[in-house]
Amino acid sequence: MSLGSFKEELTYFHQFGEKTRCFTKEFDGVLLPYYVNEFWTAKQRAAHPLHEVSYRACFKPQLPRFFIERLSKPGDTIYDPFMGRGTTLLEAALLDRAVVGCDVNPLAPILCGPRLFPPTVEEVDTRLEKISLEGIVREEKEELNTFYHPKTLTQMRALQAYWEDKGEAQDAVDRWIRMVATNRLTGHSAGFFSVYTLPPNQATSLRAQEKINAKRGQVPPVRDVKAIIQKKTKSLLRKLSAEQIRTLRKRGRGAKLITASADETEELASDSIDLIVTSPPFLDVIDYQGDNWLRCWFNGIKVNEVPISNFRKPEIWQEAMQQVLLELTRVLKGGGHIAFEVGEVKKGKILLEELIIPAGIAVGLRPEFVLVNEQEFTKTANCWGVDNLGKGTNTNRVVVFSKN
Ligand SMILES: C[S@@+](CC[C@H](N)C(=O)[O-])C[C@H]1O[C@@H](n2cnc3c(N)ncnc32)[C@H](O)[C@@H]1O
């Protein structure tokens, strides 16, 4: 779809009953159109269950799909420089596009990669049968017992030992099991390895968990780690067709997932990407390190050594994003597009697109328009990690740029 047709579609869009509100704002002498509406449904059921792996500040699959469908065609290469759990990559692969992803957090490929090679439920069951989760239960009290019963910890450690022993010989089924287990570490139901705690994308500190345990009068129960992995596997795979499995594997084989800072991606060739759909860290809204310490521990990653960007001042954030946009301009093909999703932070006092648009112009990108997706606040909107309950709405603000 040409940008002209895209803008026309946005102008006359009314799929969810409301008409689009259109207005312009001036940036460096350029009048930029804004389109405000509910452009995609917030309903979780509208997305593929394979996405249902929690991650702090993930976006809904409907967001990348909206841009991938309109700004690329099958076979094009789609890139997300801040891939997180890999929402853009998975959606792009399901739409038969080639995929490239980058994140400074080594957990990102652990969460995304295995879902590009989904095994069958039977393969997972057979593998789990072969892995022994027996072990000597450590009786002495240790800090992780704040979250886990010693017998649960024994099973988790047996899994860690299994991956360590297998090393490079791990296959797609092993990596799938690891991805699912990483997602079952902590949560607020019996579907997780831990006692009741924060939602699965936020690990609380040991001290805070001690307080939760005392307040609720709870002690960690014994969990059946294999059964929990089996149940979540079934749920993730429940709507995958044979055709989708073939497409995912095809795109998985060609996928490039790198662990790097988005402004230094020498591994990626210049002029190689057709479309970028991404969402960067928003100032210091989210503590990625604090939220991921247990997932990092489980996967043998030293959380303090992961240089996740955390920006306190808007001007520092803008400067860092300008460096990223410069690198994105290098890897993007001429005529390619970037859909850059930013949020409103500090209770809407800072609209991050107003910082991103000048940064894009400074590196030679052409801003095309801003799409603001408004949707009624739903429980799943919590995955933004921004408390906007009071406002009753949850907005995505997406700046679309082109490279000449
Ligand atoms: C808003 S999240 C993106 C979430 C993603 N859209 C998803 O659906 O899962 C931002 C991501 O940027 C990553 N990140 C932070 N600083 C980075 C940097 N300098 N380079 C690359 N990734 C970075 C974080 O680890 C986090 O995964």
The ligand as an ORCA input file, in Angstrom:
! r2SCAN-3c Opt
* xyz 0 1
  C       9.374     -1.281     25.142
  S      10.386     -2.716     25.191
  C      10.055     -3.451     23.657
  C       9.063     -4.559     23.786
  C       8.712     -5.248     22.494
  N       8.048     -4.349     21.570
  C       7.812     -6.433     22.801
  O       6.660     -6.461     22.333
  O       8.224     -7.304     23.572
  C      11.977     -2.053     24.991
  C      13.103     -3.066     24.871
  O      14.308     -2.343     24.603
  C      15.376     -3.083     25.159
  N      16.534     -2.152     25.226
  C      16.823     -1.214     26.144
  N      17.917     -0.534     25.791
  C      18.329     -1.033     24.589
  C      19.379     -0.719     23.692
  N      20.235      0.265     23.953
  N      19.493     -1.438     22.553
  C      18.626     -2.458     22.275
  N      17.612     -2.802     23.103
  C      17.454     -2.089     24.231
  C      14.849     -3.594     26.472
  O      15.586     -4.718     26.884
  C      13.392     -3.929     26.083
  O      13.313     -5.278     25.702
*
